[in-house]
Amino acid sequence: QVQLVEFGGGAVQPGGSLRLSCTASGSIFSINTMGWYRQVPGKQRELVASISRLALTITYADSVKGRFTISRDNAKKTVYLQMNSLKPEDTAVYYCNADISTDSRRRPEGYWGQGTQVTVSS
């Protein structure tokens, strides 16, 4: 009943920018930490960035620090990832993740989006 839908992937040249967004919908009581992960074939999915509910705790992978910015709009149940100065090694499928409670009595569970392809190539 909970869905995460991502938008904004695509192809871009090195040095370019993309903005990903992910919106949660369905039977949602509260959303805690939201984040972005990425995965390339043959490798484990890795954390790119995460943001706590009130944005008091923000974490970035070392490989994206200074280039990517994560933010969220709680009223829209949406998390964003602004990606600047993109490099070929940023090419991956990017997945949205969110810890969501469906009612006040239930612990939050992790939900995943379907993934969106980001390709950085000249």
Residue, then its C-alpha position, 0 to 999 in steps of 0.5 A: q500500500v506504500q509506494l515510492v516513485e522516482f523521477g529525474g534519471g537520464a543521460v548527461q555528459p560529464g560535468g553535467s547535472l541532474r535532479l532526482s526526486c522520489t515521492a511516497s504515497g499510500s497509507i503513511f503515518s510518518i516518514n523517518t529517514m529517507g535516502w538514495y542508494r545506487q547500484v551497478p551490475g555486479k556490485q552491491r547497492e551502496l548508500v549515496a546520501s540520507i537525510s533524517r526526518l527534520a534534516l538534522t542528520i545528513t550523510y553522504a558517501d565520500s565519493v559524492k561529497g561536495r557534488f551532491t545535495i540531498s533535501r526533502d519536503n515533508a509536506k510533499k512526502t518527497v526527497y530530492l537528490q541534486m547531482n552536480s559535476l557528474k562523473p562517468e563513475d556516477t553511472a548507476v541505477y539510483y534507488c530511493n529508500a524511506d523508513i515509513s510507519t503505516d500507523s502509530r502502533r507499527r515500527p517503521e519499515g524500509y521501502w524501496g522505489q523501482g529505481t531510475q537509471v543515471t548515465v554519465s557519458s560523453 
